[in-house]
Amino acid sequence: MKFGEFLQQTLSNDLDGSTGPVAYLAQHDLFDQIPALRRDIVVPDYVGRTDTVPRIKAWLGPRGTVSPLHTDPCHNLLCQVFGSKLVILARPEDTANLYPHDHFILNNTSRVDARHLDYERFPLLKEVRFYRLTLHRGEALYIPPKWWHYVESLSPSFSVSFWFE
């Protein structure tokens, strides 16, 4: 699918009320794939001061796209280009109370739906203090390594993540 078709098909559904396939360009190397777009992205100074080159990822999709509650092994600066996203955070110290998957491939992902907490199924959630915020256009959120985060698009949305060591 051409990029223009993707934009038309996924983002226009929210704007005109029609329904269609929902697609989410998530954790994508868009700027490697379309180098002309990379010129529009400036690495923030506090990211660029690290010893490594940051990995730049794109997140583009309609309202309702979700990244489930998970952790990343590196620093993450999540920058909202347009639209808004709900972000729910929990501390690394709460890992045991967040019911991560047992399998090693998914052990950085929780079995909990952070948007709809089920205390009967997951009683240890009562011990977790969650932090909620809405990330708006032009705002950035620093997510330290191992912090749990759930991200949901509240509108058609485009974000850029800078992952760095």
C-alpha positions in Angstrom: 0.0 0.0 0.0 1.3 3.4 -0.8 1.8 5.8 2.1 -0.9 8.3 0.7 -3.4 5.4 0.5 -2.6 4.5 4.1 -3.2 8.0 5.3 -6.5 8.3 3.3 -7.8 5.0 4.5 -6.9 5.1 8.1 -7.1 8.7 9.2 -10.1 9.9 7.1 -12.4 7.3 8.8 -12.2 9.4 12.0 -12.9 12.6 10.1 -15.9 11.6 8.1 -17.5 9.0 10.4 -17.1 6.2 8.0 -15.9 2.8 9.0 -13.1 0.9 7.3 -10.1 -1.2 8.1 -8.1 0.1 11.1 -4.4 0.2 10.5 -1.7 1.5 12.9 1.8 2.4 11.7 3.4 1.5 15.0 7.1 1.5 16.0 7.9 2.0 12.4 11.2 3.1 10.8 9.3 5.5 8.6 12.2 8.0 8.3 14.5 5.3 7.0 11.8 4.2 4.5 11.0 7.8 3.4 14.2 9.8 3.9 12.6 13.1 2.7 10.5 13.1 5.9 13.6 12.8 8.1 14.5 16.4 7.3 11.4 17.5 9.3 12.6 15.7 12.4 15.1 17.3 14.8 16.7 15.2 17.5 16.3 17.1 20.7 19.5 18.2 22.3 19.0 16.1 25.5 18.6 13.0 23.4 21.5 13.8 21.1 24.0 14.1 24.0 24.0 10.3 24.5 26.8 8.1 23.3 24.6 6.4 20.7 22.5 7.6 17.8 18.8 7.5 18.9 16.4 5.1 17.2 13.6 7.2 15.7 10.2 5.5 15.4 6.9 6.7 14.0 3.4 6.1 15.4 0.6 7.0 13.0 -3.0 5.9 13.2 -6.7 6.7 13.9 -8.4 7.2 17.2 -8.5 4.0 19.3 -5.2 2.5 18.4 -3.5 1.1 21.5 -0.1 0.1 22.7 -0.8 -2.2 25.6 0.8 -1.8 29.0 4.5 -2.6 28.5 8.1 -1.5 29.3 11.0 -0.6 27.1 14.6 -1.4 28.0 15.9 2.1 27.0 15.0 5.8 27.5 12.1 7.0 25.4 11.1 10.5 24.5 7.6 10.4 23.1 6.8 13.5 21.1 3.2 14.2 19.9 3.2 15.8 16.4 -0.6 16.0 16.0 -3.6 14.6 17.8 -3.7 13.5 21.4 -2.9 10.3 23.3 -3.9 9.0 26.7 -0.8 7.7 28.6 -1.0 5.6 31.7 2.2 4.9 33.6 3.3 2.7 36.4 6.7 2.4 38.2 9.2 -0.4 37.7 8.8 -1.3 41.4 5.2 -2.4 40.6 6.2 -5.0 38.0 5.2 -8.0 40.2 1.7 -6.4 40.7 1.2 -5.8 37.0 1.0 -9.4 35.9 3.6 -9.6 33.1 3.3 -12.5 30.7 5.4 -15.5 31.7 6.8 -16.2 28.2 10.2 -14.5 27.7 9.1 -12.8 24.4 6.3 -11.0 26.2 7.6 -10.6 29.7 7.8 -6.8 29.2 4.0 -6.8 28.5 1.3 -6.9 31.1 -1.8 -9.1 30.9 -3.7 -6.1 32.4 -5.9 -3.7 30.4 -4.7 -0.5 32.0 -7.8 1.4 30.7 -10.2 -1.0 32.3 -8.7 -2.4 35.5 -10.1 -5.8 36.6 -9.4 -6.1 40.3 -11.2 -9.4 40.6 -9.0 -11.1 38.0 -5.8 -9.1 39.0 -6.1 -8.3 42.8 -2.6 -7.1 43.2 -3.5 -4.1 41.0 -4.9 -2.5 44.2 -1.2 -1.9 45.2 -0.3 -0.1 42.1 -0.3 3.7 41.8 -1.1 4.6 38.2 -0.2 8.0 36.6 -2.5 9.3 33.9 -2.0 12.1 31.4 -3.1 13.3 28.0 -0.3 14.1 25.6 -1.3 16.9 23.2 0.2 18.2 20.0 3.6 19.8 20.6 4.1 18.1 23.9 6.8 15.5 24.8 6.9 12.9 27.5 10.1 11.3 28.8 9.6 7.6 29.8 12.5 6.1 31.7 13.7 2.6 31.1 11.5 -0.2 32.6 8.6 2.2 33.4 5.3 0.6 32.4 3.2 2.6 29.9 -0.1 2.2 28.1 -0.8 4.5 25.1 -4.1 5.1 23.4 -4.8 7.5 20.6 -7.8 9.8 21.5 -7.9 11.2 18.0 -6.1 10.7 14.6 -2.6 10.9 15.8 1.1 11.1 14.8 3.9 10.6 17.3 7.7 10.3 17.1 9.7 8.3 19.7 13.4 8.8 20.3 14.8 5.7 21.9 18.3 6.1 23.4 20.7 4.5 25.8 
